[in-house]
Amino acid sequence: MSGLAPFSRLAPFIQEYIYRKKWDSLREAQIEACRVLLDTRHHLLIASGTASGKTEAAFFPALTELYERPSESVGILYIGPLKALINDQFERITELLREGEVPVWHWHGDVSQSEKTKLMQRPSGVLQITPESLEGLLMNRPNAIPALFHDLRYIMIDEIHAFMGADRGIQVLSQLTRLERMASCSPRRIGLSATLSDYEAAARWLGAGTSQPVEVVSPQGGRKLKLSVEHFSFPDARDEREAEHLGLAKQQYYSFIYDHTHRKKALVFTNSRSDAELTTLELRRIAAKREERDVFHVHHGSISAMLREETEAALRSGSGPAVAAATVTLELGIDLGELQRVIQLGAPYSCSSFVQRLGRSGRRGEQASEMMFLCAEEEDEEAQLPARMPWTLLRAIAVIELYVRERWVEPVDLRRKPVGVLYHQTMSTLKSIGEAEPAELAQAVLTLPAFRGIEPEEFKQLLRYLLQTDHIQQTEEGTMIIGLGGEKIVNNFRFYAVFKDDEEHAVYNGSEEIGSITTVPPPGYCFTLAGRLWKVEEVDSKHKAVYVKSSRGKVDTLWLGAGGDVHTRVLQKMRQILQERTLYPYLAPGAVNRLERARRLALESGLLRSPVIPAGGDSLFILPWAGSKQFRTLERLLKHNLTKPLKLRQIVPMEPYYMVVSGGANAAELLAAIQAELSGIADPEALLDAAEAPYLGKYDEFVPPELVRRAFAVDGLDVTGLAEVLASDKKEDEENENGGES
């Protein structure tokens, strides 16, 4: 049997589906997945580019097994990071299963209760779910878990790079082990991703807590790329004349976006919800001014589900042009069909994000993956030296070069002491069990694979604290149950999620829900949502609702923007780009000109000569060319350890590029003091004040402060990484100086 061609081994309805789709052959990932899943008992990691047939590679052999040997419970559990991705895959799988008589269910916040009840009554086939809904099932319906999953064969985790290294990934790994124990099943795991560099780390993550090996399928297929980068300079509006110039520059910028998208199916990625809103608003204004069709949409986490689905439908199957400004919500695997253009406003913070966004285009046949970067930055000739660098342009070139030339993406940074998720899983497990002996609870939680870095004594410390704060109560028999303080947390639906989610108010225009906002404005106030302007008519605080009507008032958005973390490798590549004379063929004239000026300024000013350079007066610039975590470590070291000895009076961080330090040290003294301090730190906790316990996650506030401190020192700081970067910079500077002398 194993010698037969993979196609002939697939279930008849899958063969029929392939004929219907007019595929000439199976792709490499699909052939390899058939080999692993049909001939071995191993787990499987499929790491291949977007639109390479990963989903089918996982489902074809798994569904073949369910067809040949129907499961007595849910047979395949598919975990996806986004409701939109689950909805998209639900439609794709429904089409595939039309003839196969394998039922497919989906379960998340937007699915009706009647649909969920049907599944509970007749557990079977494929269940697609988010981690949050799975948490709710494990916590609130523990008695239903055996019936739902006792014959579970496969667990598929889509976009695993979106989970690994994040609190949500720790939650998912914990859920898998809990589910297997509760249902007495041992399903095989299948991980899917388009953006992985370290396959070994990903395989270890996927197989954590199990004995089966993980096989990696990673077809090496080169895709044609079509990249361009353009730069727009916005003058600093110091006076009326400059304000006029700024207005014209912004007009040209938005007109450029409009001209390159309005006749196409196009996706415009932004790094924040505010930028997505303002861009859509401006594009709609241009359409109205030119008396052309409004084909513009906006898609992010605070837009209502109905409007998001309208946007996806317009891009996927609408008859005419459609343009959506979007954030990370359209970055992950949703198939939007034949997009003709993908534009990135600014630069992604990571190579991983760049690869995901690039993969939104060129998903059909031999089409090239196409992406246009538009880097708009303020330019002020009178600003401080580092502020005159085009940081966004440099970051755009760096992520392109690192991925396209070196195929590098950020390695996963796994948390060693995820104490907030430890609290979460402790409370969720206790809620699920009902009551437990302290030793029984410790055994249940500390044997979850993500908590191997937690010492038994640390867990005891957590339990003692939870007893003091009434999150847990001890019965007369000595067992533990959820306390009154814990009930308030655990019984709120927000508890299912381990990521931070600000409490939002729903926004209604009449009876139609438009989306939600975190900052609630007073009546009469105007703001932007779903790419349109609204005026607040009424705020219903009790039901967390804001009622609005259409407006033409001022533009404002109601979310605080948070940038992403940048890896040291990206910063080092940016430095290299400034040092070298390399020409990049994808740079448009404006970007070529701006890079040339930046290189000249860096050379003339000595910006690259040392990590610490004079800034005039008693001020210094520090440019560590280190990633966000290392940058924050340096900032803390300066504030905590060196402020008094060096009589520093001000430290202004411009994360992650540079900081301005003022006080009583010269450049050489400050650099020497930083390096000496780094070499003497045995424990990163030395960088924290005695009473300080900074939070890294949503539930850290419920954990004893001393545990939070330890976790921050281990997972939030990187003394070694910072020391290595500064040492390599020093070595490189010395080599450059010696080379110059010879």
Disulfide bonds with the S-S distance in Angstrom:
none
